[in-house]
Amino acid sequence: MSTDPVPPWLSWQLGHGPAGHDVAALFHLALRHRSPDALEVLAERASAARHTAGTLLDAVLDGGVPAACLRGVEQRRALAGVAFVWAGLLRSDRELLASALVVEALWPVDGLSWVSPQLRMTALQTLYLAGRHAELQQLLRGVEGLHPDADLYLRVDLANPHGTSTVALPEEGWERLLATRFTDRGLAPPRLRPTEDGLDEPSLSPFDRLGAPGATPGSAPADELVTVVMPSWRPDAGLLTAVRSITEQTYAELEVVVVDDCSGPGYEDVYAQVAALDPRVRVLPMERNGGSYLGRAAAIATSRGSLITFQDADDWSHPSRIEHQVRALADAGPEAPMTRSLAVRAKDDLTHQWLGYRAVRENASSLLLRRSVLDRTGGFLPVRKGADSEFAERVARLHGQIVDVDLPLAVTRLRAGSLSRGDFTFSWAAPERRAFRSSFMAWHRRLSRRRRTGGDVTVDDATLAALPFPVPAAWTRGLPVGPRVPHRLGTAYLGSFAAPSPGRAGAWLREELATDPPGPLVGLWHHEGHAAAGIRRAELDRGLDDPLLDGRAWLLSRTDDLAVDRLVILDLSVLALLGAQEVRVRAGAVEVWLGTESVRPGPSGLPEDLLGAADLVRSWWGVRPRWVVAPWLDDTEVAEVRRALPGLDLAGPGGDDVR
């Protein structure tokens, strides 16, 4: 058993700073930033300093949870935090199993009643994913307070004879459970098609056998033509599943446009089978690969429907999906822009557990809109990711709320490596996703302000093609966006620009970027500091909206493959949490601007670690940082910084060559 008698600087900061007294904040911080230091703080507290995270893992797997970790309330809560991090980091089966064993040890004490229902679900999902099926079944018999969907789909998956469950039911009993969420809402129950229905390929998954034989195709009234757009690239049998689910809709007045996004040789047979499924289906080949949203735009341009909806190329729509969404749109009146329905997430074997997430969710690809909406809002942004969420929020902000149909009308496929699924895990989102959302929310706020003051808020495709807000460079790979996405910046600023206030550094930067005429384009690299106490990562401060949208600043993230000639670090506290993460941004020269907060003891009693910051800068970029007095300090504060760092070569406020 080993002990770390002298906690490293960051471990001390995390353990004694604002987040140190909140176990939930600590383990979310550990997951959000892949921080080994936050995990070590939790492990130390859980074991009363007897274990590191590594030795605690070995102890749990070798002999069960040490009794010393279960004695006090604070130790048990810290131990639960360790378990959430082990499971959520998705690093190894050993950590997943250890997390499950911790949950089994903690549950009899208080049922983890102190955490939210979502976290209790996450704990139980850990047992399922670790293969502790009998143990999970036992715990579920007495569980209370779970969301009904969480409880239902844990039971469904334990019963699934096609998964790995050791306590599975015969197929008929499992199918009844599988259909519960649908039949409770008056929908025809999903069933697996029998293999004699021509679905006897040995590799066909349970997902690809989905059907709902109780629904009659073409039985619903159909007054308007609905275009169903389905982009695809190098498809497998899942495309046949997706198209077949549309051709079997109770709403018959359809045209189905399947986009072949330049899949290349070897896929002709799949597309031929798709086209042969139904005369309402046609395949639209793209001359070059452009991603789902350019494919959607091309399909819409060649379509005829007054209503337009979408389908992902490997998902399954319930036969009543379009019928219910069209009816909801009609009932909402002519001003309602679009409808959206719910979906159930499932893997190929029709199990549903995705750690930290419930099976039922809003289905972004189910948007069903009036064609006239596109004339007022434009279509989808020409990027490879995220444009559906931006489009939906843009429409809702400018032209009325989306009509949500509270029915599970699709089963969406969870596959490793899919574009969206790979960007999210429990308590973590890809940095470029967060930067993209900050950017488009800033643009939406500007459109709303213009609308409130009576200005024109019509958005057309030309505006979208010009990229009205910064987007991640990787998301425009191979797309016709030209020089609008920079690959090199002269200067970029790294700091915490969090709402509601980014502090003095952000205020100085906002004023600096407001110069007239504007200076060269600069980068804003927003990252959370180690003293953040909240569970969720704060968004970019709204005061920095205008520089982003006026072409004065470009928002970047650590995963952008982008060169910066001069990187200015405005806030040393962000470097500590970046230390355990991959950084792709390349910097030629680095300046660290020091304020009084850099030399005064913080909430933990320690000042910032300048030596550690210098080592980190050298490890990433191979240069030594230049130390500069921050330009927003007054004379008294400048003198304080210089007195605190007598041996450091400090440039004057802002540096002699800094504008």
C-alpha positions as CSV (number, residue, x, y, z in Angstrom):
1,M,0.0,0.0,0.0
2,S,1.5,3.3,-1.1
3,T,0.9,6.8,0.0
4,D,1.6,10.1,-1.6
5,P,2.8,12.1,1.5
6,V,3.3,15.4,-0.4
7,P,0.4,16.1,-2.7
8,P,1.5,17.9,-5.9
9,W,0.6,21.5,-6.3
10,L,-2.5,21.0,-8.4
11,S,-3.9,18.2,-6.1
12,W,-3.6,20.7,-3.3
13,Q,-5.3,23.4,-5.3
14,L,-8.1,21.1,-6.2
15,G,-8.5,19.7,-2.7
16,H,-8.5,23.0,-0.9
17,G,-10.0,25.4,-3.5
18,P,-13.7,26.1,-4.2
19,A,-14.3,22.7,-5.7
20,G,-12.5,20.8,-2.9
21,H,-15.5,20.7,-0.6
22,D,-17.9,19.3,-3.2
23,V,-17.3,15.7,-4.2
24,A,-19.7,16.0,-7.2
25,A,-17.8,19.0,-8.5
26,L,-14.5,17.2,-8.1
27,F,-15.4,14.1,-10.0
28,H,-17.2,16.1,-12.8
29,L,-14.0,18.1,-13.0
30,A,-11.9,14.9,-13.2
31,L,-14.1,13.7,-16.1
32,R,-14.5,17.0,-17.9
33,H,-10.7,17.5,-18.0
34,R,-9.3,14.0,-17.7
35,S,-7.6,15.2,-14.6
36,P,-5.5,12.6,-12.8
37,D,-5.0,15.1,-9.9
38,A,-8.7,15.4,-9.2
39,L,-8.9,11.6,-9.1
40,E,-6.0,11.4,-6.7
41,V,-7.7,13.9,-4.4
42,L,-10.8,11.7,-4.4
43,A,-8.8,8.5,-3.8
44,E,-6.9,10.1,-0.9
45,R,-10.1,11.2,0.8
46,A,-11.8,7.9,0.2
47,S,-9.0,6.0,1.8
48,A,-7.9,8.5,4.5
49,A,-4.6,8.9,2.6
50,R,-3.8,5.2,2.6
51,H,-4.1,4.8,-1.1
52,T,-3.4,6.5,-4.4
53,A,-6.0,5.9,-7.2
54,G,-3.8,3.1,-8.6
55,T,-3.3,1.2,-5.4
56,L,-7.0,1.6,-4.5
57,L,-7.9,0.1,-7.8
58,D,-5.7,-2.9,-7.1
59,A,-7.1,-3.3,-3.6
60,V,-10.7,-3.3,-4.8
61,L,-10.0,-5.9,-7.5
62,D,-7.9,-8.1,-5.3
63,G,-10.0,-8.2,-2.2
64,G,-13.0,-6.0,-2.5
65,V,-13.5,-2.4,-1.2
66,P,-11.3,-1.8,1.9
67,A,-13.4,-1.5,5.0
68,A,-11.7,1.8,5.9
69,C,-13.2,3.4,2.8
70,L,-16.8,2.7,4.1
71,R,-16.5,4.0,7.6
72,G,-17.5,7.7,7.3
73,V,-20.0,9.6,5.2
74,E,-17.3,11.8,3.6
75,Q,-15.1,8.7,2.8
76,R,-18.0,6.9,1.2
77,R,-18.9,9.9,-0.9
78,A,-15.4,10.4,-2.1
79,L,-15.3,6.6,-2.9
80,A,-18.4,7.0,-5.1
81,G,-16.6,9.9,-6.9
82,V,-13.7,7.6,-7.6
83,A,-16.1,5.0,-9.0
84,F,-17.8,7.5,-11.3
85,V,-14.4,8.6,-12.6
86,W,-13.1,5.0,-13.2
87,A,-16.3,4.2,-15.1
88,G,-16.6,7.5,-16.9
89,L,-13.1,7.7,-18.3
90,L,-13.7,4.5,-20.3
91,R,-10.0,3.6,-20.0
92,S,-10.2,-0.1,-19.1
93,D,-12.3,-3.1,-18.2
94,R,-10.4,-3.2,-14.9
95,E,-11.6,0.3,-13.9
96,L,-15.1,-0.5,-15.0
97,L,-15.3,-3.6,-12.9
98,A,-13.8,-1.9,-9.9
99,S,-16.4,0.9,-10.3
100,A,-19.2,-1.7,-10.3
101,L,-17.7,-3.4,-7.2
102,V,-17.7,0.0,-5.4
103,V,-21.3,0.6,-6.3
104,E,-22.2,-2.9,-4.9
105,A,-20.5,-2.1,-1.7
106,L,-22.0,1.4,-1.3
107,W,-25.6,0.6,-2.3
108,P,-26.6,-1.3,0.8
109,V,-25.5,1.6,3.0
110,D,-27.7,4.3,1.6
111,G,-28.5,3.4,-2.0
112,L,-26.4,6.4,-3.1
113,S,-29.4,8.5,-2.2
114,W,-27.3,11.6,-1.9
115,V,-26.6,11.8,-5.6
116,S,-29.1,12.8,-8.4
117,P,-31.3,10.3,-10.1
118,Q,-29.1,10.6,-13.2
119,L,-26.1,9.6,-11.2
120,R,-27.9,6.7,-9.5
121,M,-28.8,5.5,-13.0
122,T,-25.1,5.9,-14.0
123,A,-24.0,3.8,-11.1
124,L,-26.5,1.0,-12.0
125,Q,-25.5,1.2,-15.7
126,T,-21.9,0.5,-14.5
127,L,-23.0,-2.8,-13.1
128,Y,-24.7,-3.8,-16.4
129,L,-21.7,-2.7,-18.5
130,A,-19.3,-4.6,-16.2
131,G,-21.3,-7.8,-16.6
132,R,-22.6,-7.8,-13.0
133,H,-26.1,-8.7,-14.2
134,A,-27.4,-10.9,-11.3
135,E,-26.2,-8.2,-8.9
136,L,-27.9,-5.5,-10.8
137,Q,-31.1,-7.5,-11.0
138,Q,-31.0,-7.8,-7.2
139,L,-30.5,-4.1,-6.6
140,L,-33.3,-3.1,-9.1
141,R,-35.8,-5.1,-7.0
142,G,-35.7,-2.4,-4.3
143,V,-34.6,0.7,-6.1
144,E,-36.6,3.9,-5.8
145,G,-36.3,7.4,-7.3
146,L,-34.9,6.4,-10.7
147,H,-36.3,8.0,-13.8
148,P,-38.9,5.6,-15.2
149,D,-37.0,5.3,-18.5
150,A,-33.8,4.5,-16.7
151,D,-35.5,1.8,-14.7
152,L,-37.3,0.3,-17.7
153,Y,-34.4,0.0,-20.0
154,L,-32.1,-1.5,-17.4
155,R,-34.7,-4.2,-17.0
156,V,-35.2,-4.5,-20.8
157,D,-31.4,-5.1,-21.2
158,L,-31.2,-7.6,-18.4
159,A,-34.0,-9.6,-20.2
160,N,-32.4,-9.3,-23.7
161,P,-31.5,-12.8,-25.0
162,H,-29.5,-11.3,-27.8
163,G,-27.0,-9.4,-25.6
164,T,-24.6,-10.6,-22.9
165,S,-27.1,-10.8,-20.0
166,T,-26.7,-13.8,-17.8
167,V,-30.3,-13.4,-16.5
168,A,-32.1,-13.1,-19.9
169,L,-35.7,-14.0,-20.5
170,P,-37.1,-16.0,-23.5
171,E,-37.5,-13.8,-26.5
172,E,-41.3,-13.3,-26.1
173,G,-41.0,-11.9,-22.6
174,W,-38.2,-9.6,-23.6
175,E,-40.1,-8.3,-26.6
176,R,-43.0,-7.4,-24.4
177,L,-40.7,-5.3,-22.2
178,L,-39.0,-3.8,-25.2
179,A,-42.3,-2.6,-26.5
180,T,-43.4,-1.0,-23.2
181,R,-42.5,2.6,-23.9
182,F,-44.4,2.4,-27.3
183,T,-47.5,0.5,-26.2
184,D,-47.9,2.7,-23.2
185,R,-48.4,5.6,-25.6
186,G,-50.8,3.7,-27.9
187,L,-48.3,2.9,-30.6
188,A,-47.9,-0.4,-32.4
189,P,-45.3,-2.5,-30.5
190,P,-41.9,-3.1,-32.2
191,R,-41.1,-6.7,-32.8
192,L,-38.3,-8.6,-34.4
193,R,-39.2,-9.7,-37.9
194,P,-39.0,-13.5,-38.3
195,T,-36.1,-14.7,-40.4
196,E,-38.5,-16.2,-43.0
197,D,-39.4,-12.6,-44.0
198,G,-36.3,-12.6,-46.2
199,L,-34.2,-11.4,-43.3
200,D,-32.1,-14.5,-42.9
201,E,-28.7,-13.1,-43.5
202,P,-26.5,-14.6,-40.7
203,S,-24.9,-11.3,-39.9
204,L,-28.2,-9.4,-39.6
205,S,-28.4,-7.8,-36.2
206,P,-31.5,-7.7,-34.0
207,F,-31.7,-3.9,-34.7
208,D,-31.9,-4.7,-38.5
209,R,-34.8,-7.0,-37.8
210,L,-37.0,-4.3,-36.2
211,G,-40.6,-3.9,-37.4
212,A,-44.0,-3.0,-36.1
213,P,-46.4,-5.5,-37.7
214,G,-49.5,-4.0,-36.0
215,A,-49.3,-0.8,-38.0
216,T,-50.8,-0.7,-41.6
217,P,-48.7,1.1,-44.2
218,G,-50.6,3.9,-46.0
219,S,-53.5,3.8,-43.6
220,A,-53.4,7.5,-42.4
221,P,-54.8,10.5,-44.2
222,A,-52.1,12.2,-46.3
223,D,-52.8,15.7,-47.7
224,E,-49.3,17.0,-48.3
225,L,-46.2,15.5,-49.9
226,V,-43.5,14.9,-47.3
227,T,-39.9,14.7,-48.6
228,V,-37.7,12.4,-46.4
229,V,-34.0,13.2,-46.8
230,M,-31.5,10.5,-45.9
231,P,-27.8,11.2,-46.4
232,S,-25.5,8.2,-46.4
233,W,-21.8,7.3,-47.0
234,R,-20.4,3.9,-47.6
235,P,-23.5,2.2,-46.1
236,D,-24.1,-1.3,-44.8
237,A,-27.4,-3.2,-44.2
238,G,-28.5,-0.4,-41.9
239,L,-29.4,1.7,-44.8
240,L,-31.9,-0.9,-46.0
241,T,-33.3,-0.9,-42.4
242,A,-33.7,2.9,-42.4
243,V,-35.3,3.1,-45.9
244,R,-37.6,0.2,-45.3
245,S,-38.8,1.9,-42.1
246,I,-39.9,4.9,-44.1
247,T,-41.5,3.0,-46.9
248,E,-43.7,1.2,-44.3
249,Q,-45.0,4.5,-42.8
250,T,-48.7,4.8,-42.2
251,Y,-48.4,8.2,-44.0
252,A,-48.1,7.3,-47.7
253,E,-47.6,10.6,-49.5
254,L,-43.9,10.5,-49.5
255,E,-40.8,10.9,-51.6
256,V,-37.6,9.5,-50.2
257,V,-34.3,11.0,-51.3
258,V,-31.3,8.8,-50.4
259,V,-28.1,10.8,-50.8
260,D,-25.0,8.8,-51.9
261,D,-22.3,11.1,-50.5
262,C,-19.7,9.9,-53.0
263,S,-19.3,6.5,-51.4
264,G,-17.2,5.3,-54.3
265,P,-16.8,1.8,-55.9
266,G,-18.2,-1.2,-54.1
267,Y,-21.5,0.3,-52.9
268,E,-23.5,0.2,-56.1
269,D,-25.3,-3.0,-55.0
270,V,-26.5,-1.5,-51.7
271,Y,-27.9,1.6,-53.5
272,A,-29.5,-0.6,-56.1
273,Q,-31.3,-2.6,-53.4
274,V,-32.4,0.6,-51.8
275,A,-33.9,2.0,-55.0
276,A,-35.7,-1.2,-55.6
277,L,-37.5,-1.2,-52.3
278,D,-40.2,1.2,-53.3
279,P,-41.0,3.5,-56.4
280,R,-41.1,6.5,-54.0
281,V,-37.3,6.0,-53.3
282,R,-34.6,7.6,-55.5
283,V,-30.9,7.8,-55.0
284,L,-29.1,11.1,-55.4
285,P,-25.4,10.7,-56.1
286,M,-23.0,13.5,-55.0
287,E,-20.0,14.4,-57.2
288,R,-17.8,15.0,-54.1
289,N,-18.0,14.1,-50.5
290,G,-19.4,17.0,-48.5
291,G,-21.0,15.5,-45.4
292,S,-24.6,15.1,-44.2
293,Y,-25.6,18.7,-44.3
294,L,-24.4,19.5,-47.8
295,G,-26.1,16.3,-48.8
296,R,-29.3,17.5,-47.2
297,A,-29.1,20.8,-49.0
298,A,-28.7,19.0,-52.4
299,A,-31.6,16.7,-51.7
300,I,-33.9,19.6,-50.6
301,A,-33.0,21.5,-53.8
302,T,-34.2,18.6,-56.0
303,S,-37.2,17.7,-53.9
304,R,-40.9,18.4,-54.2
305,G,-42.5,18.1,-50.8
306,S,-44.1,21.0,-49.0
307,L,-43.0,19.3,-45.8
308,I,-39.4,18.1,-45.3
309,T,-38.0,15.7,-42.7
310,F,-34.8,13.7,-42.2
311,Q,-33.7,10.2,-41.3
312,D,-30.2,9.0,-40.3
313,A,-29.0,6.2,-42.6
314,D,-28.8,3.5,-40.0
315,D,-31.8,4.3,-37.8
316,W,-35.3,2.9,-37.7
317,S,-38.5,5.0,-37.7
318,H,-41.7,3.7,-36.2
319,P,-44.4,3.3,-38.9
320,S,-46.4,6.1,-37.2
321,R,-43.6,8.6,-37.0
322,I,-44.5,10.9,-39.9
323,E,-48.2,10.6,-39.4
324,H,-47.9,11.8,-35.8
325,Q,-45.5,14.6,-36.7
326,V,-47.5,15.9,-39.6
327,R,-50.7,15.9,-37.5
328,A,-49.0,17.8,-34.6
329,L,-47.7,20.4,-37.1
330,A,-51.2,20.9,-38.5
331,D,-52.8,21.1,-35.0
332,A,-50.3,23.7,-34.0
333,G,-51.3,26.1,-36.7
334,P,-49.7,27.7,-39.7
335,E,-47.2,29.7,-37.7
336,A,-45.6,26.6,-36.1
337,P,-42.3,26.1,-38.0
338,M,-41.5,22.4,-37.3
339,T,-42.1,19.3,-35.2
340,R,-39.6,17.0,-33.5
341,S,-40.2,13.6,-31.8
342,L,-38.4,11.4,-29.3
343,A,-36.2,8.4,-30.0
344,V,-34.9,5.4,-28.1
345,R,-31.1,4.8,-28.4
346,A,-30.1,1.2,-29.0
347,K,-27.0,-0.8,-30.1
348,D,-27.0,-3.5,-32.7
349,D,-28.1,-6.1,-30.2
350,L,-30.9,-3.8,-29.0
351,T,-29.4,-3.1,-25.7
352,H,-29.6,0.5,-24.6
353,Q,-27.0,1.4,-22.0
354,W,-24.8,4.4,-22.8
355,L,-23.1,5.4,-19.5
356,G,-24.6,8.5,-18.0
357,Y,-27.4,8.9,-20.6
358,R,-31.0,7.7,-20.6
359,A,-32.2,5.6,-23.6
360,V,-35.0,8.1,-24.6
361,R,-34.0,11.5,-25.9
362,E,-35.0,14.2,-28.4
363,N,-34.3,13.0,-31.9
364,A,-32.4,15.7,-33.7
365,S,-32.8,14.0,-37.1
366,S,-36.6,13.8,-36.7
367,L,-37.2,17.5,-37.5
368,L,-40.2,17.8,-39.8
369,L,-40.5,21.4,-41.2
370,R,-42.5,23.5,-43.6
371,R,-40.5,24.2,-46.7
372,S,-41.4,27.9,-46.3
373,V,-39.3,28.0,-43.1
374,L,-36.1,27.7,-45.2
375,D,-37.0,30.9,-47.0
376,R,-36.9,32.8,-43.6
377,T,-34.1,31.0,-41.8
378,G,-31.9,29.5,-44.5
379,G,-30.9,25.8,-44.3
380,F,-28.1,24.0,-42.6
381,L,-24.7,25.5,-42.0
382,P,-22.1,24.0,-44.5
383,V,-20.1,22.0,-41.9
384,R,-19.6,18.4,-41.2
385,K,-20.9,18.3,-37.6
386,G,-23.4,20.0,-35.3
387,A,-25.5,21.8,-37.9
388,D,-28.8,20.1,-36.9
389,S,-28.7,21.4,-33.4
390,E,-27.7,24.9,-34.6
391,F,-30.5,24.9,-37.2
392,A,-33.2,23.8,-34.7
393,E,-32.2,26.5,-32.2
394,R,-32.0,29.2,-34.9
395,V,-35.5,28.4,-36.0
396,A,-36.9,28.3,-32.5
397,R,-35.3,31.6,-31.6
398,L,-36.4,33.4,-34.7
399,H,-39.7,31.9,-35.7
400,G,-41.3,30.1,-32.8
401,Q,-40.8,27.1,-30.6
402,I,-40.5,23.7,-32.1
403,V,-43.6,21.5,-31.5
404,D,-42.3,18.6,-29.6
405,V,-44.2,15.3,-30.0
406,D,-43.8,13.4,-26.8
407,L,-43.8,10.0,-28.4
408,P,-40.9,7.6,-29.1
409,L,-41.1,7.4,-32.9
410,A,-37.7,6.1,-33.8
411,V,-34.9,3.8,-32.6
412,T,-31.5,5.5,-33.2
413,R,-28.4,3.4,-33.5
414,L,-25.5,3.7,-31.1
415,R,-22.3,2.7,-32.9
416,A,-18.7,3.2,-31.8
417,G,-17.0,5.8,-33.9
418,S,-20.2,7.5,-35.2
419,L,-19.7,11.3,-35.7
420,S,-21.9,12.5,-32.8
421,R,-21.5,9.6,-30.3
422,G,-17.7,10.0,-30.3
423,D,-18.0,13.6,-29.2
424,F,-19.8,12.9,-26.0
425,T,-19.2,10.7,-22.9
426,F,-20.4,10.9,-19.4
427,S,-19.7,14.5,-18.1
428,W,-17.5,15.3,-21.1
429,A,-17.9,16.9,-24.5
430,A,-15.3,17.4,-27.2
431,P,-13.8,20.9,-26.9
432,E,-14.7,21.8,-30.5
433,R,-18.4,21.0,-29.7
434,R,-18.4,23.4,-26.8
435,A,-16.6,26.1,-28.8
436,F,-19.1,25.6,-31.7
437,R,-22.1,26.0,-29.4
438,S,-20.6,29.1,-27.8
439,S,-20.1,30.6,-31.2
440,F,-23.6,29.9,-32.6
441,M,-25.3,31.0,-29.4
442,A,-23.5,34.3,-29.7
443,W,-24.8,34.7,-33.3
444,H,-28.3,33.7,-32.2
445,R,-28.3,36.4,-29.5
446,R,-27.3,39.0,-32.1
447,L,-30.2,37.9,-34.3
448,S,-32.6,38.1,-31.4
449,R,-31.4,41.6,-30.6
450,R,-31.9,42.6,-34.2
451,R,-35.4,41.1,-34.1
452,R,-36.3,43.0,-30.9
453,T,-35.3,46.3,-32.4
454,G,-37.3,45.7,-35.6
455,G,-34.4,44.8,-37.9
456,D,-34.3,42.2,-40.6
457,V,-33.7,38.7,-39.2
458,T,-34.0,36.8,-42.5
459,V,-31.1,34.3,-42.9
460,D,-30.3,33.0,-46.3
461,D,-28.0,30.4,-47.6
462,A,-25.5,33.0,-48.8
463,T,-25.1,34.2,-45.2
464,L,-24.6,30.6,-44.0
465,A,-22.0,29.9,-46.7
466,A,-20.0,32.9,-45.5
467,L,-19.9,31.3,-42.0
468,P,-21.5,34.0,-39.8
469,F,-19.7,32.8,-36.7
470,P,-16.4,30.8,-36.0
471,V,-16.6,27.1,-36.6
472,P,-13.9,24.4,-35.9
473,A,-11.5,24.1,-38.8
474,A,-11.7,20.3,-38.7
475,W,-15.4,20.5,-39.4
476,T,-14.9,22.2,-42.7
477,R,-12.4,19.7,-44.1
478,G,-12.7,19.4,-47.8
479,L,-15.7,21.8,-47.9
480,P,-15.9,25.0,-50.1
481,V,-15.3,27.5,-47.3
482,G,-12.0,28.8,-48.6
483,P,-10.1,31.3,-46.5
484,R,-13.0,32.0,-44.1
485,V,-11.6,29.4,-41.7
486,P,-8.1,30.4,-40.7
487,H,-5.3,27.9,-40.3
488,R,-2.9,30.4,-38.8
489,L,-3.3,33.4,-36.5
490,G,-0.8,36.1,-35.6
491,T,-2.0,36.3,-31.9
492,A,-4.3,34.3,-29.7
493,Y,-5.3,34.8,-26.1
494,L,-5.8,31.9,-23.7
495,G,-7.9,32.4,-20.6
496,S,-11.1,31.8,-18.8
497,F,-13.7,34.0,-20.4
498,A,-16.6,32.5,-18.5
499,A,-20.0,34.1,-18.1
500,P,-21.3,36.1,-16.3
501,S,-18.0,38.0,-16.1
502,P,-14.6,37.1,-17.5
503,G,-12.8,39.4,-15.0
504,R,-10.4,42.2,-15.7
505,A,-8.5,40.3,-18.4
506,G,-11.6,39.7,-20.4
507,A,-12.8,43.3,-19.9
508,W,-9.4,44.6,-21.2
509,L,-9.5,42.2,-24.1
510,R,-13.0,43.2,-25.1
511,E,-12.0,46.9,-25.1
512,E,-8.8,46.1,-27.0
513,L,-10.7,44.3,-29.7
514,A,-13.2,47.1,-30.1
515,T,-10.6,49.4,-31.8
516,D,-11.6,51.2,-35.0
517,P,-10.5,50.3,-37.6
518,P,-10.2,46.7,-36.5
519,G,-6.8,45.1,-36.1
520,P,-5.8,41.7,-37.5
521,L,-7.9,38.7,-36.6
522,V,-7.0,37.3,-33.2
523,G,-7.8,34.0,-31.5
524,L,-9.8,33.5,-28.3
525,W,-9.0,30.2,-26.6
526,H,-11.4,29.8,-23.7
527,H,-10.7,27.2,-21.0
528,E,-11.8,26.6,-17.5
529,G,-9.5,27.4,-14.6
530,H,-8.6,25.0,-11.7
531,A,-10.6,27.0,-9.2
532,A,-13.9,26.4,-11.0
533,A,-16.4,25.1,-8.5
534,G,-19.4,24.5,-10.7
535,I,-20.3,21.1,-12.0
536,R,-20.9,22.3,-15.5
537,R,-18.3,24.2,-17.7
538,A,-19.2,27.9,-18.0
539,E,-19.9,29.2,-21.4
540,L,-18.0,32.1,-23.0
541,D,-18.9,35.5,-21.6
542,R,-21.5,37.2,-23.6
543,G,-19.5,40.4,-23.6
544,L,-17.2,38.8,-26.1
545,D,-20.0,38.1,-28.6
546,D,-19.4,41.1,-30.8
547,P,-15.7,40.6,-31.5
548,L,-16.4,37.0,-32.6
549,L,-19.2,38.1,-34.9
550,D,-17.5,41.3,-36.3
551,G,-14.6,39.3,-37.7
552,R,-12.2,40.6,-35.0
553,A,-11.7,37.3,-33.1
554,W,-11.9,33.6,-33.9
555,L,-12.8,31.1,-31.2
556,L,-10.5,28.1,-31.0
557,S,-10.1,25.1,-28.8
558,R,-7.2,22.9,-27.7
559,T,-8.0,20.3,-30.5
560,D,-7.7,22.8,-33.4
561,D,-4.8,21.9,-35.7
562,L,-3.9,25.6,-36.0
563,A,-0.7,27.6,-35.8
564,V,-0.4,30.7,-33.6
565,D,2.6,32.9,-34.0
566,R,2.2,34.5,-30.5
567,L,0.1,32.9,-27.8
568,V,-0.7,35.2,-24.8
569,I,-1.7,33.4,-21.6
570,L,-4.0,35.8,-19.7
571,D,-4.9,33.4,-16.9
572,L,-2.4,30.9,-15.4
573,S,-5.1,28.9,-13.7
574,V,-6.2,27.4,-17.0
575,L,-2.9,25.8,-17.7
576,A,-3.1,23.3,-14.8
577,L,-6.2,21.6,-16.1
578,L,-4.9,21.6,-19.6
579,G,-1.8,19.7,-18.5
580,A,-3.4,16.2,-18.7
581,Q,-5.0,16.8,-22.1
582,E,-4.0,16.7,-25.8
583,V,-3.2,20.1,-27.3
584,R,-3.0,20.4,-31.0
585,V,-2.7,24.2,-31.2
586,R,0.9,25.1,-32.3
587,A,2.6,28.2,-30.8
588,G,5.7,29.9,-32.0
589,A,6.2,32.3,-29.0
590,V,4.4,32.3,-25.7
591,E,3.8,35.2,-23.3
592,V,2.4,34.9,-19.8
593,W,0.7,38.0,-18.6
594,L,0.8,38.2,-14.8
595,G,-1.7,40.0,-12.6
596,T,-2.0,40.2,-8.9
597,E,-4.1,37.0,-8.8
598,S,-1.0,35.2,-10.2
599,V,1.1,36.1,-7.1
600,R,-1.4,36.3,-4.3
601,P,-2.5,33.2,-2.4
602,G,-5.8,31.9,-3.8
603,P,-8.7,30.1,-2.0
604,S,-6.3,27.1,-1.4
605,G,-3.7,29.3,0.3
606,L,-1.2,28.9,-2.6
607,P,-0.4,31.3,-5.4
608,E,-0.2,30.1,-9.0
609,D,2.6,27.7,-9.9
610,L,4.9,29.7,-12.3
611,L,7.5,27.0,-12.5
612,G,5.0,24.3,-13.4
613,A,3.5,26.7,-16.0
614,A,6.9,27.2,-17.6
615,D,7.6,23.5,-17.7
616,L,4.2,22.9,-19.4
617,V,4.8,25.6,-22.0
618,R,8.2,24.0,-22.8
619,S,6.7,20.5,-23.0
620,W,4.0,21.6,-25.5
621,W,5.7,24.2,-27.6
622,G,9.5,23.8,-27.0
623,V,9.9,27.4,-26.0
624,R,10.4,29.3,-22.7
625,P,7.5,31.7,-21.9
626,R,8.1,35.4,-21.7
627,W,6.8,36.9,-18.5
628,V,4.9,40.2,-18.9
629,V,3.1,42.4,-16.4
630,A,-0.6,42.5,-17.3
631,P,-1.6,45.9,-18.9
632,W,-4.7,46.3,-16.9
633,L,-2.9,46.7,-13.6
634,D,-2.5,50.1,-11.9
635,D,0.9,51.3,-10.7
636,T,0.4,49.9,-7.2
637,E,-0.5,46.5,-8.5
638,V,2.5,46.5,-10.9
639,A,4.8,47.2,-8.0
640,E,3.2,44.3,-6.0
641,V,3.8,41.9,-8.8
642,R,7.4,43.0,-9.2
643,R,8.0,42.7,-5.4
644,A,6.6,39.2,-5.4
645,L,8.8,38.0,-8.2
646,P,12.2,39.7,-7.6
647,G,14.2,37.2,-9.6
648,L,12.0,37.0,-12.6
649,D,12.8,38.9,-15.8
650,L,9.5,40.8,-16.2
651,A,8.6,42.9,-19.3
652,G,6.6,46.1,-18.7
653,P,2.8,46.1,-18.7
654,G,1.7,44.4,-21.8
655,G,5.2,44.2,-23.1
656,D,6.9,46.8,-25.2
657,D,5.8,45.3,-28.4
658,V,2.2,44.6,-27.4
659,R,-0.5,46.9,-28.8
